[in-house]
Structures are given as structure tokens and as C-alpha cells.
Amino acid sequence: MKITTTPLEGLLILEPKVLTDDRGYFFESYNMQVLEAGSGYNKQFVQDNQARSVKNVLRGLHFQNNPVPQAKLIRVLEGSIWDVAVDIRKSSKTYKQWFGLELSAENKLQLLIPHGFAHGYAVLSDTSEVFYKCDNFYNKPSEAGIYFADPELGVDWKIDLKDAIISEKDQKQPLFKDAWNLYE
């Protein structure tokens, strides 16, 4: 597995080695030992989530605060998404910066989003199926979010926001400056 750093410290792109032949393909999508050896990341994942969405669905920006933060390892099983992570660590050199990457069933890339990042994605294909591992269980009291179209962040979602399908909850998330954020 190839592990690539991004401009945001701790945010990693994982690219599996895909073996193909006339039967199809095979790849190891996750190996804790390989991830730790290649990046130093050593958290264990405890929960898997899967979501199916249609074109122009926008989910996010979500995160879990301390004391139950949640890292995620995101991949796409069907279709494609524009995956976004925003650095919300107040002491970080890249505080308030965002990084986006197309994840698809075709490119098989994964994005490891550590603690201290808000996460969201927009669906680029007709449908998508997103699968992600979490290193902590969902914890409603720690749940928080940021308004997806906050002008202070300026996230480019790669879809026309006039066509975006967004939950009522995500439409009502606070601006970055008003978000409940316990990350230092």
C-alpha cells in the first residue's frame, strides 16, 4: 500500500496495490501493520459505516469533539465523491485549511482523516456507496459540525450548490467561528 501525505499534517491518502487478472482484481484495503509502519498511525478501528447517496448529495461538515474524537478511513465502493477534510486543530499550522480529493470505486484511493478534522463529501456520480472505518464509536454528546458553505473556509465542493441535496441538519450547522470545537 502506498501512503501519501497531504499538505495538512496527519491527513493521509492510501493507495492499495491492486492485483488484476482475467478474473478481475484483488487488493488489501486495510492492514493495521502496514498503515502503522508507513505512517506511524496506530489507532484501531472499532466501527464501520456505509452510506448510499445519489448525485449532488452533500454530507458534512461533521466531526466528534473530545473526549470521544473520531478518526475515519474513507473509501468508495460504487461511484465517486469529492471528499473534503478541514483542519480544526487550533494549534495547527494549517488551521482552517481544507483538502479535497476525488475518491472513487475506480481509483480505489482512501483518505485517512485523523482526530481534529471536520469531514464531508459531495456525490459526483449518479449514485455512490461510501464505506468508512471509525476509531471511536458514534457519540451523540460529542457530535458537532460546521456549515458546509461557510465563506471563511471557501470549500469547493465540485458540484453546483444550487443543485445540492443537503439534510436539514447540515443546512443548520453553525459557521466555523461559532462551531463547538474542543480541539487545541
C-alpha positions in Angstrom: 0.0 0.0 0.0 1.3 3.4 -0.9 0.8 6.1 1.8 1.0 9.7 0.7 1.0 12.7 2.9 -1.1 15.8 2.1 -0.5 19.5 2.9 -2.5 19.0 6.1 -0.5 17.2 8.8 -1.8 13.8 9.7 -4.2 13.6 6.7 -3.1 10.7 4.5 -4.0 9.2 1.2 -3.9 5.4 1.0 -3.5 3.7 -2.4 -3.8 0.0 -2.3 -1.7 -2.3 -4.6 -4.3 -3.8 -6.9 -3.7 -7.2 -8.4 -5.6 -7.8 -11.7 -6.0 -10.7 -14.0 -8.7 -12.2 -16.3 -10.9 -13.0 -13.2 -11.0 -9.4 -12.0 -9.0 -7.8 -9.2 -7.9 -8.2 -5.6 -6.5 -5.7 -3.1 -5.9 -5.4 0.6 -8.0 -2.4 1.6 -6.7 -2.1 5.1 -3.8 -3.5 7.1 -3.1 -2.0 10.5 0.6 -3.1 10.5 1.2 -1.6 7.0 -0.5 1.7 8.0 1.4 2.0 11.2 4.8 1.1 9.6 4.2 3.6 6.8 2.7 6.5 8.7 3.0 5.9 12.5 -0.8 5.9 12.7 -1.7 3.2 15.3 -5.3 3.6 16.3 -7.6 0.6 16.0 -10.9 0.9 14.1 -14.0 -0.1 16.1 -16.9 0.8 13.9 -17.7 0.5 10.1 -20.3 2.8 8.4 -21.7 2.7 4.9 -23.9 5.2 3.1 -25.6 5.2 -0.3 -26.4 8.5 -1.9 -27.5 10.0 -5.2 -25.8 12.6 -7.4 -25.3 16.0 -5.7 -25.9 14.8 -2.2 -23.6 16.8 0.1 -22.9 15.5 3.6 -21.0 17.4 6.1 -19.1 19.0 7.6 -19.1 16.6 10.6 -16.8 15.7 13.5 -16.8 14.4 17.0 -15.3 16.5 19.8 -13.1 15.4 22.7 -13.4 13.4 24.8 -14.7 11.0 22.1 -13.0 12.1 18.9 -13.4 10.0 15.8 -10.9 9.4 13.1 -12.2 8.0 9.8 -10.8 5.9 6.9 -13.0 6.7 3.9 -13.3 4.7 0.7 -15.9 4.4 -2.1 -17.4 1.1 -3.2 -19.5 2.4 -6.0 -19.4 5.7 -8.0 -17.3 8.7 -7.0 -17.3 11.5 -4.4 -15.4 14.7 -3.7 -14.1 14.1 -0.2 -13.2 17.1 2.0 -11.4 17.4 5.3 -11.0 20.7 7.2 -8.3 21.1 9.8 -10.0 22.3 13.0 -7.0 22.0 15.3 -6.4 25.5 16.8 -2.7 24.9 17.3 -2.1 23.5 13.8 -0.1 25.4 11.2 -2.9 24.5 8.7 -5.8 25.5 11.0 -8.9 26.3 8.9 -7.4 24.9 5.7 -9.2 22.2 3.7 -8.1 19.4 1.5 -10.2 17.7 -1.2 -9.7 14.5 -3.1 -11.8 12.5 -5.5 -12.4 9.0 -4.2 -14.0 6.5 -6.5 -14.6 2.8 -6.9 -12.3 3.1 -9.9 -9.3 4.8 -8.3 -9.7 2.9 -5.0 -8.0 5.7 -3.1 -8.8 6.1 0.6 -8.5 9.2 2.8 -7.4 8.8 6.5 -8.9 11.6 8.4 -7.4 11.8 11.9 -8.8 13.5 15.0 -9.1 17.2 14.7 -10.6 17.4 11.3 -14.2 18.0 10.1 -15.3 15.8 7.2 -17.8 16.0 4.4 -18.3 14.8 0.8 -20.3 15.6 -2.3 -21.5 12.9 -4.7 -20.2 13.3 -8.2 -21.7 10.2 -9.9 -25.3 9.1 -10.4 -25.0 7.1 -7.2 -22.3 6.3 -4.7 -21.7 3.9 -1.9 -19.3 5.2 0.7 -17.7 2.9 3.3 -15.7 4.2 6.3 -14.0 2.9 9.4 -14.0 4.8 12.6 -11.6 4.6 15.5 -14.3 5.5 18.1 -17.9 4.7 18.4 -20.5 7.3 17.5 -21.2 9.5 20.5 -24.1 11.9 20.2 -22.9 14.3 23.0 -19.6 14.8 21.2 -21.2 15.3 17.7 -20.6 18.7 16.1 -20.5 20.3 12.7 -19.7 23.3 10.6 -21.8 24.9 7.9 -20.7 23.4 4.5 -20.8 26.8 2.7 -19.0 28.9 5.3 -17.3 31.7 3.3 -14.4 31.8 5.8 -13.5 28.2 4.7 -14.3 28.6 1.0 -14.6 24.8 0.3 -15.0 24.0 -3.4 -17.4 21.1 -3.4 -17.1 20.4 -7.1 -20.8 20.5 -7.6 -23.2 23.4 -8.1 -24.6 24.2 -4.7 -27.9 25.2 -6.3 -28.4 21.5 -7.1 -27.1 20.2 -3.8 -29.2 17.8 -1.8 -28.5 18.6 1.8 -30.1 17.4 5.0 -31.9 20.0 7.2 -29.4 19.3 9.9 -26.5 20.1 7.7 -28.2 23.3 6.4 -28.4 24.5 10.0 -24.8 23.8 11.1 -23.0 26.8 12.6 -20.4 28.9 10.9 -16.8 27.9 11.6 -16.3 30.8 14.1 -19.4 29.7 16.0 -18.8 25.9 15.9 -18.4 23.9 19.1 -14.8 22.9 18.7 -12.7 21.4 21.6 -9.6 20.7 19.5 -6.4 22.6 20.6 
